[in-house]
Amino acid sequence: MPAKEYQRLTFARSRMAFVSYSSLWLGLDHLLCVDSSGYLETYKRFYFRDIQAVSIQRTERRQWWTLILGFLAFIFFILTVISTPKTSPAQWSGGEIAGGIFLGGLTGLFLLLLLINLSLGPTCKCLLRTAVQIEELPSLNRLHRARKALARLRPLIVAAQGELTPGEISSRMRVAAGTLPRTETAVAPEISPAPTATSQTPGAPPVIT
């Protein structure tokens, strides 16, 4: 991937159970999503002129990880306390020392992961929409990271498509919601001229114009 042609937008983030990773790159006229599984890479290009919307949805993934990591840290802390001999440290055997270090290390590891999870902020799901697909961007899985990336992406989309007026945005949202037909125009309906006396049907009452 030529360094001059692409700029890194996000670093590789886990896409599925730490088996595959996803990252985003800014090209001259498109956004490039790179999915890697270590031995295979796939590329998806989203041209700025084709991007219709990028939405951010908050998720509860951070809360679930907080509960899981906190629970594991608590469990291993209890195991560390229970397995600690009541004698003085000088009387501990080699196995007791190794077991204490192992359990204490796991407790510290889960506490560290818990703090990292809390410090990264709320989690989210970022969806990119074009005319033919809706694609999730896995590397934008934290709210502050997604907002920072969209701040860089928005001017590029505006430059490629032009900025819509508030009236155009409202009209497109109504079309997307199905409240307006896609072919709606502001042209007044055609009015047929009133029939004249010479074109009246014989026997019909006169038409007053």
Buried (B, 14 or more C-beta within 10 A) or exposed (E): EEEEEBEEBBEBBEBEEEEBBBBBBBBEEBBBBBBBEEEEEEEBEBEBEBBEEBEBEEEEBBEEBBEBBBEBBEBBBEBBEEEBEEEEEEEBEEEBEEBBEBBBEBBBBBBEBBEEBEEBEBBBBBBBBBEEEEEBBBBBBBBEBBEBBBEEBEEBBEEBEEEEEEEEEEBBEEBEEEEBEEEEEEEEEEEEEEEEEEEEEEEEEEEEE
